[in-house]
Amino acid sequence: MNKYCPSRLARGLHYFASNSAFDIEGLGPQSINLLLDEDLIQDSADIFELKEGDLILLERFGKKSAKNLINAIQFRRVISLPRFLIGLGILHIGERTAQDLSEQFGSIDNLRRASFDNLEKIDNIGPKAAKSVYEWFRDENNKKFLNKLLKQVKIKKYRPQTGKLHGKLFVITGSLSISREEAKLKIQSLGGKTSESISKEVDYLVVGEEPGSKLAKAQKLGIKILEEKEFLEMIL
């Protein structure tokens, strides 16, 4: 993260705390911007150094909200490898790519030692993503940041999931009766993968209420459409 570009730093922190990455409840863009303005954080690793006393003194935080946020932060000290990779904000690395990298390398140590050739050979990892990952882990500033972050969090041992959805790629659009994160976790627990974008590689689009533009694109590509009832039957 580039601390010398405030807007870029803020965007990186917003992404780090987002649902797809570390998913820190209560740490939204407004709170992050406030913490930056008060110089309480300079990168995402600093989030884990925050104390209740730091927050209580700030506008918008009371004793209860400060405690809740600190608890939410502490809860995310243990994180899955795909979520950790997404949180790093590496260019071209989204949910699906993070899952593919985790499945191939199994640990952050193996990944940061990976050669460009080994990265490019992975299914669904193109030369742009391979180059982005390779260069990110060799940047000296990123190395320092990564070591700092790893002192604050523990990455769960990655265990590839196998099940009836193994090898299937899902995208979700619209609102479901369960949370989107819960749906993604269930898909992944059954061996499937998730993505945020529609492409010809997607096997299923799960459609909830008020679906977005992904539905039309999926129909154009001939992707199988699953209504919520059919999807829930599939994952049970």
Secondary structure, DSSP 8 states (H G I E B T S, - for coil): --TT-HHHHHHHHHHHHSTTTT--TT--HHHHHHHHHTTS-SSGGGGGG--HHHHHTSTT--HHHHHHHHHHHHHTTEE-HHHHHHHTT-TT--HHHHHHHHHHH-SHHHHHT--HHHHHTSTT--HHHHHHHHHHTT-HHHHHHHHHHHTT-EE-------STTTT-EEEEESB-SS-HHHHHHHHHHTT-EEESS--TT--EEEE-BS--THHHHHHHHT-EEEEHHHHHHHH-
